[in-house]
Amino acid sequence: MESFIDALKQRNLEKIRAIPKSDLHNHFVLGGSRQYLQEMTGIRIEPVIAPISSMEKMHAWNRENLGKRFETSEMRKLLIRAAFHQAREDGITVLEIGEDVWGLSEYFHNNIEELIEAFTAAQREIAPDMELRLQIGLSRHCSIGYLEESLSHFWGNKAFYSIDLYGDELAQPIENFKSIYRRAKKEGLRLKAHVGEWGTAEDVRRAVEELELQEVQHGISAIQDKSVVRFLADHHIRLNITPSSNILLGRISGMSGHPIGRLYRSGVDVTINSDDVLIFDSDVSKEYLRLFESGCLTAEELDSIRQNGLAAR
């Protein structure tokens, strides 16, 4: 097999796709193969091509392009299958995805085994050699009482690898989720949360300390404060970064100046991921190539990041 470094230097996307990679930050609802979804539904979903500047505009895009057409149990399972097709085509060998807790009642009849089987059956059929890390998702806007009640169906089930918190970073204080994350830690789950995409460097530090996070989804605001960058490096906190998403949501002006380069060179553990392929046209192979072509990271640095993502436990 040709080396990843050579594939990048040749700017050969197909060769890049053929080489194993991880995707540790993937929202399966928007992380699927647009070609597969078009073949199965006749619906063509076009990505955004210019910055959309806010989460509300992203939600508006979601309503327009997916909306109620995909809000059934059958279509939810189709989106899961689409995510595995996309990951397989992209050379992903370690994939971390999962359902939001509210989806259990909405699409899986409050049957946790049905939910798990939807993911594991798709993995067995579509990508049997891929490592699936099943994740529990929490929406920040939901009340703590509602989340705790919903999580009662998930606790104790060894099928799940991690827990993640996402949505509006300002919806409620991060401290509100401490009891949930203490329980998740006891359950042996990998502790993750979206933070520092819209907030500040101090928000990143506080979330890590309050929730005892091991990984942060995005975390790019850390670059604003050298002490926070040092804190992340010293405590081996991984940032699972999605560059095109950051740019198209107006958080970063361009790929060449993306903070992932400075974070990596400061000793922070970073990985490169897709986030929402359908919106941002951001499959992992494209993200590596875009970072290389922009000069943000060298081919050798990118290969080091790739290998780190595959080794991450």
Buried (B, 14 or more C-beta within 10 A) or exposed (E): EEEBBBBBEEEBBEBBBBBBBBBBBBBBBBBBBBEBBEEBBEEEBEBBEEBBEEBEBBEEBBEEBBEEEBEEBEBBBBBBBBBBBBBBBBBBBBBBBBBBBBBBEBBBEEEBEBBBBBBBBBBEEBBEEBBBBBBBBBBBEBEBEEBBEBBEBBBEBEBBBBBBBBBBBEEBEBEBBBEBBEBBBEBEBBBBBBBBBBBBBBBBBBBBEBBEBBBBBBBBBBBBBEEBBBBBBEEEBBBBBBBBBBBBBBBBEEBEEBBBBBBBEBEBBBBBBBBBBBBBBBBBBBBBBBBBEBEBBBBEBBBBBBBBBBEBE
